[in-house]
Amino acid sequence: MPPPADPHQGPLLNTGEGLTAVQDAASNPRSSIWVMASAGTGKTHVLTARVLRLLLRGVRPEQILCLTFTKAAAAEMANRLRKTLGTWARLHDDQVLAAEINLKSGERADAAMLKRARQLFAHVLDLSEGLRIQTIHAFCQALLGRFPLEAGLSPHFDLIEDQGARDLLAKAREDVINHSRHLAKNDQKLADAISRIASEVNEEGFDALINTLIHERRILHDLLQAYGMEGLITAIRRRLGVHEGETAESLLSDALSDDALPLDDLRHFLSLLHEKGGVKDKQHIPALESIIATPASERAAHWDAYGLVFLTGKGEPRKTSVYPVKAVKTAWPEVVDFIANEAARLLAIDDRRKLIQVSQFAEAALRVGAAILSNYEAAKTREGVLDYNDLIAATEKLLKRDDIAPWILYKLDAEITHVLVDEAQDTNPEQWSVINALTDDFFSGQSAYEPKPVSDQPPLDRTLFAVGDLKQSIYGFQGADPRAFITARDRVHDKAEAAHKNFGQIDLDQSFRSVQAVLSLVDAVFDDPTLTEGISLEERAIRHQAHRAGHGGLVELWPIEPQSEKIVDDAWDVPDQQQPDDNVQARLAVRIARHIRALLDSGEQLSARGRAIRPGDILILMQTRSPFVDFLIKKLKQLHVPVAGSDRMTITDQIAVRDMLAAAHLALLPEDDLCLATVLKGPLIALDEAALFDLAHDRGQQSLWDRLREKAPDHPIFTPALKQIEAILARADLMPPYEFFARLAGPLGMRRALIGRMGAEVLDPLDELLRLARDYETNQPPSLQGFLQWIERGGAEIKRDPEQKGRNEVRIMTVHGAKGLQAPIVYLPDCNRLPPLYQSLLKLSPAAPSGRPDLPLLIWRGNSKSLEVGPLKQARDALTAITEQEYWRLLYVALTRAEDRLYACAWETRAQTAVQSWYERIKSGMERLKDVEHITNPEDERIILRFSGEQTCPPKAEEQALEPDGPIDRPAWLDQPPMAEPIPSRPLSPSRPTDEEPAALSPLEAGQSHRWQRGLLIHKLLELLPEIAPKDREAAARRFLAQPAYALDPKTIDQWWAEIAAILDAEDFSALFAPGSLAEVSLAGLVGDRAISGQIDRLAVSDQEVFIIDYKTNRPPPLRVEDTSPAYLRQMRAYRDALRRIYRDKPIRCALLWTDGPRLMDLPDDLLDRQKLTG
């Protein structure tokens, strides 16, 4: 289905950065396009070219929406576009610009297009949000932010990150489990559910189940919305064929009733066994006698023994060829049919019993999951946050609302006229639902969008562009379904055809990434129709064309690293020597590390690049993170190979972070002997084993902390240790988490000590710990204890930048993490790892009729795989097939990350399975290739398979990495602490003294209510009245005090006015309240080396002096001036000393006005001089 030709497209280019003919057709802006892009075929280049062509054709930047799978992909594409547009804006020569436009987009530019190309960069810069290239979650967040009320959300909702969501979920889970003992009173069903699960699985299994339910919380939420809890339980029982109220006991009772049992045949069979049965046959006589003689109501107790009469211990029908003996068969020829029929009946009953048991397990799991989900949803509502799943669900719901969706879509219609979807194969059905809602009107003919032609070009219709690769759909655990990609394609095709709009599907198969040797292996590995159909879901062969023709490369398959034979020592041998741990993964890690070291030391060339191999060329890909990664990193470091470490790590698993957390626990409880010993032994203090033993040995009940303080004065080795511990403890109870860890890492030297012991790789986890501490303080009370509980419960994960800009190091990551990346050399070490086929939570389509046939039922079948019968067996088979398909797609992604070289290897496992491994598939692919070399490894004389291609064209020129000519001199300041901050680092405010103030009078004390109010009102009147003429002050004061809000009686008003008038009319203070005096005077300046900033309540400047006063409201006045709080005296001294720098020739007179009296108190200079200013 190629799109129609575009008469305005430029020449079809296939060199340099230009577009190939197929890429040019894919970027045609006149058609909606579905692109199937194999690995390395330049899909990002096509996406970028399509956006450029839309912009050049007159589409405004804000009308283009490009949805990417990751933030990194969005940033990369946006940077590419900005760089191109910036280049166009600077090109003044029309011919040069026209050539550049043709190279980047394939367009033939006329004068109008050249003008527009130069304006685009400024247009993009003017956009408040920039180019709309974002993840679908970011788009949904922005849309919900515009229409929160319509979506039923808080107008100021926040997005909670994964770590925060995990924390809320952990709290919700803990609340349900911790309160389970109290549930019997309020929710007996939930209490029984928790008991049932706890009796079936251990703690690890319980956590695994809860985590699985949490992972499927979107489906669980939709199920509860569609059915309700009781309706959901009914739907599950109905799907499993279990009747309402049916139990295992009632089933067995019915199955063993007189009507159900073939009693006559059983009696006849029993008599024949007595007379003619063999020795083994007669072993079943007691069971038959019991089942016949026992009353029907009690027969269930004999079910297992009765079943063994007809079934083996494995639950299989007994072979009638050997059972019973010939004599019995001769006497009763129908016995064979009797045994077979009864065995079949018992098996059917047993299967039904298992389904009843599964229904009970499923009910228990769903009740617990629903309780956790309810707590989680309540916590999110309480905090006004949404998680990433909520963004999609809320947007989907909003765009499906009949009453509001048309208006919202109409508003968006004029804003979004072209939608581009990157990595469309990993878009899940819910996300496609959002995209469909946005683009359905593109094919309806009804729109708020009116296209406008640019130059002589016809206007562009609205289009939907999607690019993806079914072979690279590897995120099924996140809900991605490659079948949704096909469904969406067919849906758009049908809509476009019905609306007579242009639509095309284009396949990109020419790889610009890998050399022919690598691509030949990929094609050979997947040269199997059954495998191809499984991973691409369509009947099309997997074939790649190499753009890098004539470039040399190679592929090697190493022999599997074998398991060592276990040596059983004599039980009486004394273990006086440490034996090496001969771990098969460790041995393969050594082998790979030595191979990398040899490549680097030998100066071996990458023939296609014409240079020696560098550490940064090497990418090691794992199916999953395993102990192998730690073995490999350790060995690479031992061989001095630069290595970046794993792409992800759980921060609480890092030794450096655990040392920091141990110090924090010690700060909270120094009597914790284990934490103290950990810190003493750690890199910060570094006591050796002998010293620690000397400290801890023979101390009875004495704590290690007390012992350290006791021994430190007389033992030089313990003295610095005690000082360091005391430094950790100092102010730890007053510091927020970030400040504590920053002080520990910096001034106390933990960062330096950790780097000295473990190297620079500790920097990432340490920086992440500080970031988490800072983020914690923004959302939670800044408690060190709370932070420790939060981080140790949540187990935050670090995700390193996979691009490693400017770092020449070996990279180690999972295949999932490497999606979208590439490297000249790729190692695949765990090719023998098999897909995880054990999942206890299954999904069943509901029984018809159902209101939600698209919504699968979640079924937990307990801890026994034997319960998977009937529909569960079918669900397991379907899940296994899907898992295997994704397993092979993961292999495709892994193989196609390699540009020049690929090394595949594996270690031996003892797992037995019918599923082929990567290693076996790669080996089969190697055997299909011609000219494969069989090379004997000189180390162990095993065979290595090698397939290579020669370099027949000039090497690709590369920019040389800048290397320092020699060692870099360390500047002296690098090892010195930073200069001290100004004292204080912020201006000192005398009005807010650093010393503790005297306690305020309580307004709740008996008889104090008016007194408290009086202080405030007198303070206010002393501020306002001096600005009023003396003759009018009394009337103004009485009006002010008589306001109804104050509820003062005339007697109180008379009394308070008399007190205020006494102050205002006092001869000694008349200057303060005379015309020209100032109220609330701001003051800032330097007093010595300290900056101050404050506000003087009242200031008067006369020819003789400067008089200042500070009001003290609702504070108890001292009887003597000498008893005034030092905090107030230092405050007034700071004011006085600052004013002396302004009024150098005048004395500064200071006083306090205690409004509680009211009472004026002069402060003599000698009293102020004795006060020492502090920060």
N, C-alpha and C positions, 0 to 999 in steps of 0.2 A: 504494500500500500504506500508507494512513494507519493509525496505531496506534489502538487502541480508546480511546474517550473515558474520561477520568478523572473520576469523580464528585466528587473532592475538589479539583479545580482551581478557581482563582478566576475572576473575570470576565475576559473576553478584552479586553486593553487594547491600544491602538494609538497612544498619545500619550506624550510625555515619555520617561521611561526605562523605561516598562512594556513588556510583551511583546505582540507582535501575536498574532493567533489562530494563525498558523502557527508562530511561535516558541514559543508556549505548548505546542502539541502536540509540538514537537521536544524540549522540556525535560521531558516527562512521564516521571517516574521509574519508572513501572510497566512500561515496555516497553523492549526493545532497539531502538535507533533508528539508521538510516543517513540522514545529512543531506547533501544536495547543496546547498552554499551558494555562490551566486555572490558576486562581489567586493562588499564593502561591505554585506552583508546582516545583519551583526550576529552572526556565529557565536561570537565570544568572549562576547558577551552571553548567548547561548543556553547555552554551556558553563557559564558562571558560574551562571546560573539553575538549570540542572540539578543542579549540585553543591549549591546552597543547598536545593533541594527534597529532595535525598537526605538532607542533614543534618537538615532540619526533620522528615523522616519517620522519624527515629530511627537512621539509619545513622551509625555512629561515623566520625569524620574519618579515622582510620587505615585504614578499610576501603575507602576510595575511592582509586583510582589514576588520575591524569590524566596522560596522556603527550602532551607537546608536541613540536614540531619543533625549537625553539630554546630556549636558556636564557632569552633575553629574553622570549619568549612565556610561559614558565613563571613568571617573575618578575612579569610584568604581571598574569596571572590570579590569582596568589597575593596580590598587593597589593590587587586588587579585592575578593577574598573577605575578606581581613583588615579592610579598610576597612568593608565592609558589616557584618560580624559585630561590629566594634567599635562601630559606630553603634547596632546593635540592643541591645548590652549597656548603653548609656547611656540608652536611652529607657525612662522609667518609666511613661508613660501608655500604657495598653493599646490604646486606639483609635489613637493615633499609631503605635505599633509594628505593629499589625495592618495599618494602611494601608501602612506601609513594607514589610512582608513581602509584601503583595499586589503592590506596585509592582515589587519586585525579583525575585520568584519566581512570582507568579501564585497563590500559595497563600492559602486562606482559613483564617486561624489561629484555633484554639480555645484554651482556657486552657492546655492541656498544651503546645501548640505555642509559645505565647507564652513560657512558662517555659523551654522548651528553647532558644528563640532567644536568650534573655538569657544562657544558660549556654554557648553554643557558643564564644564568644570565649575564655573561660577554658579550655575543653576543648582548643581548638587550641593555646593557649599552653603547656599542660602536655605536649604531645607533644614527645618528644626531637628528632624530625626535622621537626616542623611538618607542614603539609599535604603530602600526597604528590603534588605537582604537579611533574613533572620530565620531562626528556628520556628517551627510551627507553635511551640510553646510561647515564644516571645510574641508572636503575632496574636495568639489568643489572649495573652496577658494584656496587651495593648487594647484589644477590642473590648475585653471585659472592663478595662479601666475607663473606657468611653461610655459604656452602657451598664454600669454596675447595678443600678436599681432595676433595670429591665431584666437583668440576669438573677435578681434576688440576692445580691451580694452587698456587703458593706462597702460604701463608696470609697473607703480608704483601706481596702484589703491589701495585705502584703503577700508576697510569694515566699514560701518556706522552702529552703534548700533541702537537699537529700539528708544532710546530717541532722537538721532540725526535725524533719519528718521521722527519721529513725528514732530520735529522742522521744518525740510524742508517742510514737507507736510502742516504744519500750515501756514508757510510763503507763500507757493504756493496758498493756499486757500484764505488767506487774500489779496494777490495781485489780484486775480481774482475778489473778491467781492469789494474791495476798488476801483478798476478801472472800475467797472461796469457802472458808470455814464458817463465814457468817451468812452465806447465801441460802442455806437451808430454810431460814426463816422467811426470806423474801422471794427466792427464785429456786424452788426445789429442782426444776428441770435443768437449770444451769449447773447447780451443784452436782447433780447426778452425771451430767455430761463431763465435767472436769474429772470426777472420780473414774468414769469409764475410760477416759483417755489415759489417765495416770496409771490405771491398772494394766493397760495394754502396752505402753511404751515406757522406756526409761527417760531420764531427764534430757538426754541428748535428743532422743526421738521426739519428745514433747516439744522441745525448742524447734526442731526441724519442721514439725507439723505446723506450729504457730507461724513460723517464718514463711512457710509455703502459703498459708491462708492469707497472711498479710500481703504477700506478693500478688495474690489473686484478688485483692480487695476490691478492685474495680468490678469484676464479675460478681463477687459476693454482694456488693452494694446494689448492683442492678437486679440480682436475683431477689434480694429482700424487697426492693422497690416493686418488682413485678408480682411476687407471690405472697410476701409476708412470711414470717418464720414458720407458722403452722402450715400454711399453704405450700411452702417449699418442702417441708418434710413429707407432706402428702404426695407432692409431685415426684419426689425421689422414690418413695415406696411404690408408687404406681409404675415408675419407669423400671424398677427392679422386679415387678410382678409380685410384690408383697402386699397382702391384704391388710386393711385397717385392723389393728388390734392383734394381728397374727404374731406369735412369738415362737421361738425355737421349741419351747416346751409344748405349746399347743400343737405344733407341727408334728413332733414325735409322738405325741399322744394319739393323734389322728392316724399317723402312719402305722402304729402298732396296735390299733384297735382290732377287735374280733372281725369287723367287717373288712378291714384293709388287709389283714394278714391271710395268706393262704394256709389256714390252719390244718385242713385235711392233708394237703401235700406235705406240710412240715412234719405231721405225725407219721405219714408213710415214709418219708425220707429218714426220719429218726429211727424207725424200726429197721429199715434196711441197713443203716449204719451199724446198729447193734448186731445184726445177723451176719452181714457180709462186708462191712467196711474194713478198710485197711487201718494200720496203726495211726497214720496221720489223719485219716478221715475221722476216726473216733475221738480225736482231740476236740471236735466241734460238738460232741454229744451234750456236754454240760450246758453250753449256750442254748442249744435247741430245747433242751428240757426246761431250762429256766424261762425262756420266752413263752413256752406253751403253758407251763404251770402257773406262771405269775399272773395275777389279775391285770386286766387291761390298763387300769389307772396307774399301775406301778411298773409297767414294762419299760418305760423310758430309761430307767437306770441300767437296763441290759442292752441298750442300743449298740454300743461299741462292740461288745462280745458277739451279738447277733450279726452285726455287719461283717465280722471276720469269717463267718460261715460261708459267705458268698464273695467276699472281696479280700484282696491281699492287704498287707499292712500299708502298702503304698496307695490304697484306694482304687485299685484296678480289679476288674472282674477276674475271678479265678479261671485258669485255663481248664476247660472241660475235657481236654485231651488227656489229662493226667488226674483229674479230680471229678468225681470220686473214682474208686477203683473199678475195674472192668466188671466185677461180679455185681456191683450195685447197678451199673448201667444195663447189664444183661437182664437183671430182674425187673428194672423199670426204665425202659428205653426213653421215656419222656423226661427223665431226670435232667438231661442236658438242657432242654428248653426251660425246665423249671428253674434251674440255677441261673441261666442267662437272664431270664425275665425278672427274677427277684433281684439279681445284681443290678440290672438296669433301673428297677424301681427304687432301690436303695440309693443308687448314685443320684437319681433325680431328686430324691428327698434330701440327700446330703447337700446337693447344689442349692436347693431352695433354703435349707437351713443356713448355708453360708450367706446367701443373699439377705436373709433376715438379719444375720449378724452384721453384715455390711451396712444395712440400712440404719442399724442402731449406732454403728461407728460414725457413719456420715452425719446422722442427727447430732451426735455429741460434738463432732468437729465444727459443724456449722453453728451450733448454739454458742460455743466458745468464741469462734471467729466473729460472730455477729456482736457479741458483748464487747470484744476488743475494738471492733470497728465502731461501735456506738460511742465508746469512750474516746476514741481517736477523733471522731467527727465532732464530738462535744468540745474537745480540747481545741480543735481548729476554730470552731465557732467562737469559743471564749476568747481566743487570742486574735481573731480576725485575720486568719491566714488561709491560704490555699496551697495545696501541693501541686506537683506537675500533672498528676492525673486529673485533679479537679479542674485545671485550666481547660483541658480538652473536653471533659464531660460538661462543664458549665457552658462552654462555647457551643458545643453540639446541641445542648438543650435549648440554648437561646435562639439558635438559628433554625430550630424546628418548631418554635412557638408560633401558632397560627395567628395570634393576635398582635405580635410585635415583630416577628421575623421579616415580613415583607417590607416594613418601614426601614429596618436596619439594613437589609440587603439593598434597598433603594439608595440609602445613604452611601453604602460602600460601592455601589455599582458605578457611580461617577468617579470614585477615587481609585478603584482597582479595575483595570481593563486588560491586564495581562498577568497571568499567574504561571510561575515556573517552579517545578518541584524537583529538587535534587535527591539522589538516593531513594527514588520512589519505591524501590523494592522493600525498603525497611519501614515504610509508612504503614501503620496498623489500620484496621478497618475504621476505628473511631476517628482517626485523623483524616482518612479519606472522606468520611462523612462530612467533616468541616469543609474540606476542599470542594466537595461536590456542591454543598450549599452555596459556596462563594461563586462557583462557576456555572451552575445550571442555567442561569439567565444568559450566559454567553451564547447559548444555542437556542434561545427562545424567541428572539426577535423583539423582545420588550425590554427597554433599558433606559436608564437615565443618562447613558453615555451617548454622546453625539460625536462621532469621529470627524476630525477636521483634516483635510489634505494639506500636505506640505509640498511646496514647489509644484511640480507637474505630476507628482506621484499620487495615485489613488489612495484614499484613506484606508487605514488598517482596521480590520475587524478585530474583535476581542478574541484572544487565544489562550489555550491551556497547553503548556509544554511540560512533559515529564520525562525524566531520564533515569534509568536504573538498569540493574542487571540481576535477573532472577538467580543467576549462579552465585551471586554475592549476598544473598539474603541470609544473614547469620545471626539475627537478633530476635529469634523466636522467643527467647526468655523475656523479652520486653514487649511481647505481644505482636511483633511484626509477623505478617502472613504474606508470603509471596503470591498466594492465590488472589489476594486483594488487589495486587498490581495488575493482574490479568483482567480481573473483574472490572476495575476502573477503566482500563484501556478499552474493553469491549463496550462499556457503558458510554464513554465519550465518543467512540466511533459511531455507535447507533444514533446518538443525539446529533452529532455533526451531520451525519447522512440525512437524517430526517429534516434538519434545518437547512440543508444544501450548503453547508459550510465546508471549508477545506480541512481535511484531516489526513495524516500520513503516519506510517510506522517505518522507522529506519533502524537498521542494524549497523552498529559500529564494531568491526572485528579487527581492524588494523591496530596493532599495539605499538605505541611509541616508547614503551617502557622496557620490555624484555628483549633479549637477543633470541635468535632463532633456536639455539640449543635449549633454552628454558621453555619456549613456547612449544617446541616439538614434544618435550616430555609432558607438558600439560595436555596437549591433544591426545597423546598416547595413553595417558592415565585414564582419561575419560572417553576412550574409544570403546564404549560399551553401551549399546542402545538402552538397556534397562537402567543403567546408572545415569545416563544423560537425561532420560525422560524424568527420572526422579528428582534431579537437582534443578533442571530448567523448566520442568512441568510442561514442556512442549516437545514434540517430536522433531527436534532439529539437532544435527550433529554439532559438537563443539569444535570449532576450527578457528585458528588465529592466523593472521598475516603479520609478519614482522616488518615494521618500518625500518628497523635497524639492520638492514641486509648487509652482510659482509662483516659484521661485528663479531669478534671472538667471544666465546663464553664456554662454560662447562657446567655439567651436572654430575654429582657423585652420590652414590648410594653406598653407605658404609655397612659392614656386617653388624648384626645385632649384638650389643654388649651382653654377654651371657651372665646369668646368675652364678654365684660361687656355690660350690658344694658346701653344705653345712658340716663342720667338723664337730663331732660330739666328744667333749673332753671327759676323761675319767672323773667320776664324781668325787674321788679322793685326792685329785690333784690340787695342790695349793696354788691359788691364783696370785702368784708373786710377780707376774709380769703383765703389763698392759698390752692387750692384743689390739691390733689395728682394726678399725671398723671397715670391713670389706663390703661396702655398699655399692650395688651395681650402678645406681644413679651417680654416686660420687666418682666412680671409675670412668663413666662416660663424660662427666664434667671435666675430669683431668685430661681426657683424650681431646676434647674440643679445645680446651684452653691451650694445650701444647700446640695444637694445629694452628690456632690463631697466632700464637707467639712465633711459630716458625714462619708463617706467611710474612709477618712484620719484619722479622730479623733477616730473612733472605732477600728482602727488597723485591719480592715477586711483583710482577707488573700486572695491572689490569689492562689487557691488550687493547680493549676498545677505547680506553681513555689515555693510554700512553703514559702512565705514571705508576708509581709504586702504590701498593695497598696501604690504606690508613686505617686506624681503629674506627673512625667515623663511618667507614664504608660498610661496617659489619652490623647486621641485625639478626638477633637470635629470637625466634618465635616459638612460643609455647602454646599448647592447647589450653592449658590452665596453669595457674601458679602452683608450684609444688616445691618440695625440698630441693629438687634439682637446681632451682634458680639460686638458692643460697650456696650450694656446693660450687656452682659455676662462678658466681661472683667472687667467692673466697679464693678459688684457684686462679682466676684472672688477676686478682690483686697480688697474689703471691708471685705471679710471673710478671708483675709490673705492666700489665696491659690496662690502659685507661678504660674504665667501665662506668657507665652511668647508673647501674643498678636497675632494679625492676621498675616498670612503668607505674605500678601502683603498690601501695603498701598501707597496711593498717597501722596507724600512728602509735597505738598503744602496744604494738608488737615490737617496736624499735627499741633497742637497748638504750640508746641515748635518751629517748623520751622516758623510758622506765626509770633511768637514773634521776631525771628531773622530777618525776612524780614521787619517787621514793623520798627525795629531799623535801617535797611539799608535805607528804604524810608525816615526816619527821618533825617538820615545823609545827604541825598541829598537835602531835603527841610524841614528844621526845622519849617517853617511856616505852615506846614500841621497839623492843630489842631487835626484831628482824629488820625494820627500816633503818635503824641506827647502824646495824652491822653492814647493811647494803651500802649505805652512804660512806661509811669508813673504808670499805673495801673498794668502792668505786673510784673513778679517775680523779675526782676532786680532791680527795684526801690520800687515797692510794696506800692504805696500810697493807702490809704483806700478811700472809697467813699466820706467820709466827707471832707477829705483833697482835693480831686480832685474837689469836688463841690465848696469848698472855693476858689480854684484857678481859676476855670472857670466861676463862677457866677458874673454877673454884671460887665462885662468888655467892654460892648459896641462893637465897631469895632476892639478893640485891639486883636492881635493874642495871642494865649495861650503861645507861646514862649516868646513874649515880656512881658507878664504878669508874667511868671515864673522868668525871669531875674529881673523884677521890685521887686517882693515880696521876692526873695531868701535872700537878705542881712538882712532882718528884721524878717524872719520866719525860725527858726532852722529846721523845718520839710522839707522846700523846699531847703535849702542850699546843702545837699548832693545830692538831686535830680538834681540840676543844675550842680553840678560838674560831676555827672555821664553822663548827657547829653552832656556836653562839652567834656568829654573824648571820647564819641562816635563820636562827630563831628570832633575831632582833626585829621587832615590829611586824613579824609575820601575821599576827592576829589583826593588824590594822591595815595591811596592804591588800588591795584588790588583786585578783589572780595575775593579770598582765604585769602589773608592777612587780609582783613577787618573782615571777619567772624571768622578767627582763633583768632584774637586779641579780638573780642567781646566775643567769647566763653571762652577764657582762661583768659588773664590778666584782662579783665573787669568784669569777674565773671558771665557771662550769663549761662554757662553750670552748674555751682554749684547752681545757683538760680533755674534753671529749674528742676534739679534733686531734690532739696529740696521741690519743690512744687508738681511735678508730678511723681517722682520716676525714676528708672534707665531705664525705657522703652524709655525715650527721647534720649538715647544715639544713637540708630540706626538711627533715622531721622537726628540728628545733624551731625553724622559722614557722612551720605549720602549727606547732604547739603554741607559739606566741600569738599567731593569728587567731587561733581558736579561742585563746584566753581573752583576746580583745573583743571578738565577736560575742562571746558569752556575756561579757559585761554590758553589751548594748541591749540584751534581751532579758537578762536575769539579774537578780541582786548579786553584786560583786563579792561573792563569798568564795574563799579558797576551798572550803570543804564542799560547797555545792558544785564547784567546777570539777573537783576530783571525782565526785560521784557521777557527774554528767559525762565526762570524757571516758571514764572507765566502763560505763554502761554502754555508751554509744559506739566506741571504737572507731573514731573518725578515720577516713581513708584519704591518703595523699595520692593525687594523680599528677604525675610529672608530665611536663611538656614533651610530647614525643618527637617534635621537630628538632630539638637540640640546636637551636641556632647558634653557630659559632663554637660548638663544643665537639671536639674530635675524640669521641668515646664510643666504645661498643655499647649498643643498645640491646636491652632484653625486655621483651614485652609479650603479652598474649596476642594471638592472631586477631581477636576482637579489637584490642587496642591499636593494632597496626592497620586497621581498615583505613584506606586512603593514603597510606604511606608506602614507601618503597626504599630499597637500598641496593647498592651494587652487589653485595654478598649477603646471602641469607642462609642461616642454619636452622634446620628443623630437628630438634633433638628427641622429641617424644612422639615419634611416628607410630609407636606401638600402643599408645593410649587409646582405649575404646570409648565410644560415646556413653554417657551416663543414661542407662536404660531403666534405672530403678527410681520410680516416682510413685509415692503412695497416694497422691491426689490425682484422681482421674476425672475426665470430663465426658459426660454422656449427653447426647441430644435428648430433649424431653420427649415424653410419649405424646403422640397425637391424640386429640387436638390440644394445642398449646397456644397461649397468648403470645409467647415469645419463642418461636421455634429456632430463632437465631442465637438464643442464649443458652449455653450448655450448663447442665447441672454439675455441681462439684461433688464428687464422691470420694470420701476417705475410706479405704477398705481395711484400716487397721494395720497391724504390723506383720501380717502373714500374707505372703503372696499366694498361698493355697486358696484364699478366698476369692481370687479372681476367676470367676466362672460366668458363663452365660454372657450377658452384655458387657460385663467388666472385662472378660477375655477379649472381646472384640475391640473395646476401647483401648486396652493395652496394646493390641496388635497395631491399631491405627496410630497410637502415640509412638510406638517403636519405629514404625515406618517414617513418620515425620521427623523423629530424632535422627534416624540414620541419614535421611536426605540432607538435613542441616549439617550433619557430620561431614558429608562429602562436599557440601558447599564450602565449609570451613577449610577443607583441604585445598579447594580451588583458590580461595583467597590467599592461603599461605603460600602456595606455589607461585602465584602471580605477583608477589611482593618483590621477587628477585629480578634484578636488572641484568646482571652479568653472570653470576655464579649461584649455584644452589647446592647445599650439602644436606642430605637427608640421612638420619641415623635414628637409633632407638636402643632402649634397654629391654632385656627380656622380662616379661611378666608371667606370672603363673595363672593368670586368668584364662579360663576356657570358655569360648563363646563362638556362636555361629557367625558373628559379624566379622567381616574382614577389617583389618586395620589399615591405616594410611600406608604403613610400611609395605604391606602385601600389595596394595594397589600400585604404589610407586615401583615396586619391583616388577610387577606385571607390565607396567608401562615401559620400563627400561628394556624388558625382554622383547617388546614390540619394535623397538628402534633398531635401525641398522647401524653397524659400525660402533657398537658399544664395546669398550675395552674392558678386559678383566685384568685388574692389576693386583698383584700380591702385595699385601701390606708387610713390610719387612719386620715390623714389631711382633706380629702374632701369626704371620703367614696366612691370614684370611684374605678373601677376595673382596676387592672394592670394584663396583661397577661405575664406569666413567663414560659419559657421552659429552663430546666437546665439538666446538665449531671453530674454525680458523679465522684469524683476522685477515680479511682480504681488502679492506678499504682503509684510508688514513684514519688514525685515531681521532676521536672527538676531542676538540680543544676545550680545556677547562681552565677557569681562573685558579691560579695557584694560591693555596692558603698561605697567609702571611705567618711566618714563623719567626720568633725572636732570634736575633743573632747569637745571643748568649744569655747567661743568667741575668735576671732582672734584679737590680739593687733594691733592697728593702728600704724605704724611707724611714727615717728615725721615728716619725710620728706614728707609724703603723703599730708599734708595740707600746705606745704610751696611752694613758687614759685621756679622754677628751678634757678640754679646759672646763673649769668650773663654770656653771651657769651664773648669771648676775644674781646678786643677793638683794632682795628676793628676785626670783625669776619673773614675777609679776609685781606691779606696784603694790606697796603696802597701803592698805586702807585703814587709817587710824580709827575711822568710825566702826570698823569691824576688827577689834583688837584680837591678836593671836592668843592672848591669855584668856583663861576662862573668866567670864563675867559673873558677878553675883547673881544669884537666882532671882528671877522676877517674882513679884507678888502674885499670888494666885487669885484670879477673879472668883474662884469657887469658895474661898474661905469665908467663914461667917462674917457678915458685915463688910465684906470687901467689894461687893459689886459696884457701888457708887464710887468707891475709892479708886478702883481700876479705871472706871469711866472718867473720873475727874482728872486723872493724870493725862489721859489722852486729849481731853477737851482743853485743859489749861495749856498744854503744849501747842495745840493748834491756835488758840487765841493769842498767845504770846508771839506767834509768828505773824498773825494777821493784823492785830490792833495797832502796832506802831506805825503802820501805813495810813492810819486814820487820824484825823485831827483830834487833839486831846478832849475837846468838848463833846465830840460825837462818839467817843469810845464806849462809854457806859451803855448808851442806847443800842449800839451795834452788838456789844457783848450779850446784853440781855436778849435781844432778838435771836442771836445764835443759840444761846442756851435754852431758849424757850421752844425750840423746834420739837414737834410731837415725838419724833423718833427717839429723843433722849429721855422723855418722860420724867422731867425734873420738876419738883414742886417749887413754888416761889421762895420758900425759905432757903432751899439748897442753892438756888440761883443767887440770892442775896449774899449768901456766905461765900460762894466761889468768886463772885465779882469782887467782893471786898479783898480777898486774897490776891487776885490778879492786879487790882488797883494798887495794892500795897507795893507790889514789885515794880509796876510801871512808874509809880510816883516816887520811889525811893531815890534819895538824892545821890547816893553812891553809884546807882546804876542808871541814872536818868539818861546818860549819854548813849547807852545801849539801845534805848527805845525812842530816841529822839529822831526827828526827821533827818534823813541822810544816812542813818544806819542801815545795814544790809542783813537780809535773812537768807539762809540756805546758800552760803557762799562756797563755791567749789574751789578746792585748793590742790595743786599738784606741784611737786618739786623734789629736790634731792636733799636729804638730811644725812650728811656724811656720804657713805657709798650706797645708801638705800633710797630707792624711789618710793614716794608716798603719793597717795591720791585719796582725798577725803572731802568732806563737806562740813563746814562750820555753821552751826545753827544760827548764830547771831554775831555780827562783827560791826564795830564802830571805830572810825578813825578820826581822832581829833588832833589839834595842834600839839597836845602834850603826850598822847599815848595812843596805842592800839589796844582795844578792849574786845576780847572774844569770850563767848559763852557757849556752853554745850548743855543741851537739855538731857536730863536723865528721867525717863518716864517709867513709872511703875517699878522703880527700883527702890529698895529701902535706904533712906539717907542715913549716913553715919552721924553719930553724935559729935565726933571730933574730926577735923580735917585730916589729921594724921591717920585716921582709920579708913580713909577712902581707898577703894580697890586699886591695886597697882596697875591694873589694866587701864583704868580711867586716867590715872596720872601719866602713864606712858603715852596715851593717846593725846593728852593735852600738851605734853612736852613736844611731841612730834609736830603738832600744829604751831606751837610757839617758835620752835627752831626753824621751821619753814618760813614763817612770817618774818623772822629776823633777817632773812636773806633778802626780803622785799623792803621792809622798813628798817633800814640799818641804823637810823638816827633816833628811833623812838623805842621806848620800852613797850613790851608786850604784856598786857595784864590778862590773866586767865581766870575763869570762874566756871562753876557748875551750877545749874539750876535744877534742883530736885523738885519735880512737879508734884511729888507725893505730899509735899508739905503745904504749899510750895515753900521752898527755902533756897536762898542764894548762898553759895559758898565760894569765897575767894581762895585761890590756890597760890600760896607764896612761891617765889622763884626757887628758894633753897630746897623746898620739898620736891619741886619738879626736877631740879638739877640732880637729885639723888637717884632718879629713875634711869635705868639703862634700857635703851631702845633695842628691841629684838625683832627678827624677821618673822 
